[in-house]
Each structure stands twice: as C-alpha cells, then as structure tokens.
C-alpha cells in the first residue's frame, strides 16, 4: 500500500513536502491524526501517554502510600503551589520558625513577675542559714534561717526584676533575632522548594518533548525502511542501503526506550518534589516554549537585596550577637530584684512562737560582682569578636548573592543566544534535507547523503528543544537568585 504509492512518479514532490511538513493532510492519513502542540512533531501527548509502558501504582500500606493523589493537567504555577503546600522539608522549617516565636515570647516573659510554691522540711542540730540557689554570677543569693529542731514550712515566694543592666532586654533581643533568622530560613526553604519544583517540571517538559521527537524519528525510519526495502526489491537500490536503514531503525527504537525511561523518571521526580502520591497520573499543561524576559540585571539585583532570605538571616545574626554582647556587658551592672515571701511554719521557729502561724515579708535585694578573675572581661571580648565575625559574614553573603544573580543572568543571556542559533540550525537542516531528498529522487545524490541529512534534521530539532529547556531552567534560576517564587 505505501510501497505501491511510492512507485508513482508524481508522488515524489508530495513525499518531499511530507518529510518537511509532518502536519499536512497526507501525513495525517499515513500516521494518524495530529493533536500535538509542537509544530515540529506529529506525535501527540495523548500518544505518548497511551504508549507509556510504565504505570506506577502505590498501595496504601506502601511507604508514602498515604500521600494525596493528583491527576490530570498540571500547570507550572499549580505545581509550585502544590509543592509549597506539601513539601515536608518546608513544613519542618515552618515548625522550627513557630518554635522560635514561642522562645521569643518566653524571653519577653522574664520581664514580668514570677511566683512559686515550695514545701521545706528541715531537721537541724543547731541554728543555721540556708542559701537558696540563684544567679550567683550577678547577685547574692537569697537566704533563710534554719533553727534547731524540726520544722515544716509552706512557702509562697515571688520576685520581680527591677534593674538588670540590660541582661533581660539583651536576652529578648537575641531571641527576637533568632526568630527572624528562623523565619528567613523558612523563606529560604520556600524559595528552594519553588525552584526544585520548577526544575523538575521543566525537566519533565523536556523529557516529554524529546520523547515526542524520538517517536517521530522512529515513525520516519519505519517509513524510510519500508521505502528502501521496496527499492531494493525493484533493483533500484543496493541491499546495503536497506541494511543501513534497518540498523538506524533499531537504534532509533533503542533511543525511544531510553526516552521513555527518562520521561518516567522526570515525572517521578516531579511528583516527589510536590510530595504527592507516586501513583498520581499527571500531565503537563505548560509547553516547552521560549518566553522572553523584559527586566534587566539591575532589577533582579534590587529584588535580591530586598527578598533574599540569606541577607535577612545574616543581618539578624548580627543583631543577635549584638544582643548577646549586651548580656555580657550587663554583668558589670548591679542586679536589683524585688522579693516577696509568705510562709507557714510547723515545728521549730526562729522566735519560738511561730508554730502554725502565717507570716511574710517584702524586700528589695541588689548585688554586684566585684571580682571574677577576668571571666566577664573575656566574655565581653569574645562577644565583640563574634559581632565583628557576623558583620563580615553579612558582607560575604551580600557578595555571594550578587554573584549568584549575575551568574544566573549570564547563563540566561547565553541560553537566549543559543536558542536563536538552534532555530537557525533547524532551518538549515530542514532545507538541506529537502534539497538532498529532491536530488536523490532524480538520481543526483546517493542514499547515504539523504540518510545523513534526515539524521541531522531530527538532531537539530532535538537540539532546539534542549536549548529552550536550558533557557527555561536559567529563567527559574534567575527567579530563585532574586528571591522570588
């Protein structure tokens, strides 16, 4: 049927048109209806999906089998939002941020009063003085007398800081800086999650596009092999030409199997990046197309200065260490607290008449450390060095962020140029194939020249798709470097 039609002299111009325009009516009659979105491919996405030999199925009892399923068409923005919603590393980072908020509130609570209830039993052979444990590095500990004999005390005590030399405010500022650092880490993880999903999405789009080209090439080689076999049977071509076509067809089928492997691996990685059920049957909505970026480098650098979480985190690290320096300096200041205590003593008492009676006192106690063998001095020097280190680290982060944005811009510009060159390569390869085929049909060219021209034409199409893929990846990296989702 196909070989019979190829014998007709008038079919040769139509055949040449078919080789270069696979979407015309004659191609549809030969190879089925064309529903794909790629103008260089006659293989539709539906054909790819229906011809996929791999179908992942995950049971509920399997690891990650309880993850939600997502099926149907999936756009890039949808994939990013699903990844941000489900990603486990991002959820862990969010919990760390929430924990840091509570720790900051705990540091703020130290400004207010605190109260406690204690029971105290003593049995002593003589009158003594009990020192309660306290922060002995900044103030003297509270005391309570113990008298000879046995006694049981029920004690209600309360304290309120009055002056701490900046110790409490420094602790709160450090906790708030840690909270902001944790928030910056969460934002950083969020941006990284978005980039990983985009990377996986475009890798899937590239794998799908290359799979369609590989399928087209197999179809082309099947037609070419049948055509060459008919020529050999009619004595119009040597058997070596047919064997070469069969060998290339086998090679094309092997490559097609490899492309299916790459496609399924890319889809698997996409589902993992979104943290959805691995058995989800997803299809890509956004095509692998060239989309121009209008903004210049300075715009992306300004966005990075405002949005990159690493810069925010480094700045808050400086703030944290300055607060810790304030804590170290507070140890040179007096520590003043108000104390209140109420107690009921059963048994021996200091005055001998307090058995079973309630009593209490309110007082103010202050203290200052006079000598500590250089402990405070060296703590303060270490705090100053830590602040200087954090300030240098902040400057280093600024430089590295500017480098990342600039490098991403360089990669994008190079990818843009390669796309233009690859388009020229496709146009040249298609024209070469058209000419070699026309020459071959009139006996002015050998089959090997036409064979090589066809290989170069499909390779040029594949190269164009790959350059567009790398351009979209460069776009995603530039968005990530500027601190955007």
Buried (B, 14 or more C-beta within 10 A) or exposed (E): EEEEEBEEEEBBEEBBBBBEBBBBEBBEEBBEEBEBEBEBBBBBBEBBEEEBEEEEEBEEEEEBEEBEEBEEEBEBBBBBBBBBBBBEEBBEBBEBBEEBBEBBEEBBEBEEEEEEEEEBEBEBEEEEEEEEEBBEEBBBEBEBEBBEBEBBBBBBBBBBBEBBBBBBBBBBBBBBBBBBBBBBBBBBBBBBBBBBBBBBBBBBBBBBBBBBBBBBBBBBBBBBBBBBBBBBEEEEBBEEBBEBBBEBBEBBBEBBEEBBBBBBBBBBBBBBBBBBBBBBBBBBBBEBEBEEBEEEBEEBBEBBBEBBBBBBBBBBBBBBBBBBBBBBBBBBBBBBBBBBBBBBBBBBBEEEEBEEEEEEEEEEBEBBBEEEEEEBEEBBEEBBEBBEEBBEEBEEBBEEBBEBBBEBBEBBBBBBEBBEEBBEBBEEBBEBBBBBBBBBBEEEBBBEBBBBBBBBBBBBBBBBBBBBBBBBBBBBBBBBBBBBB
